[in-house]
Amino acid sequence: MFKMAGVAVFALGVVLLVMGISAADSIGSSFSRFFTGNPTDKSIWLMLGGLVCILSGAGGFLVFRNPSSPP
């Protein structure tokens, strides 16, 4: 059960990371980068959320394994 949840959170993280990268390449982010030197807050939060989900999903997948299965 925990492995499936870890895989689901990992997949969600990949989706968020891809959305953040595509948002960073958008025209709005280009304007923001031109005037402020930084991409939009939305793209930054999507990428950070994606990285957190990837790390927690991978950790949940690796840490919570079946105790009856061999290591």
N, C-alpha and C positions, 0 to 999 in steps of 0.2 A: 504494500500500500504506500509506504513512504517513498519507495523507488519511483512509483508512478507519479507521485506529487513532485518529486525532485525533477523528473523529466519534464513535467508540465511547466514548472517554474523556469527551468532552463530554456524551454522553447519560447515561453513568454519573454524572457530576457533577450533572446535572439531577435524576436519580432520588434521589441522596443528599440534595440540597438540599431536595427536596419531602418526603422522609422526615424530615429534621431539623426542618423547619417544622411538620410534623404532630406530631412528638414533642414539640416545644416547646408545642404546644397541648393536650397530654394532661393527664389528671388528676394523674398523678405529677409532672409538671413544674409544675403549678399549686401543688401542695403544697410542692414544693421552692422555688418562687418566693415563696410565702407566708412560709416560715420563714427562708430564707436570702437572698432577694432576687434569686436567680439561677435560671435554668432548669437542668435536669439536665445532667450532663456528657455523657450520650449525645446529647442534642439538639445541644449545642454542637459536639461532635466530628463529628456527621453534617453539620451545616451547614458547618463549616470544611473537611471533606473534600470536600464537594460543590463549594465555591468553588474549592478547589485543582484538582480534576478539571476544572471548567469552564474555568479559566484555562489549564491545561496542554493540554487538548484543543483549545481555540481556538488556542493558540500552535502546537501541532503541526500543526493544519490549515492555518494561515496560513504558517508558516515552511517546512515540508517540502512544497514543491510540485514538480511535474514540471519539470526543468530545460529540457526541450525545448518546453514550452508558453510562449507569450508572457506577460509579466507583466500 
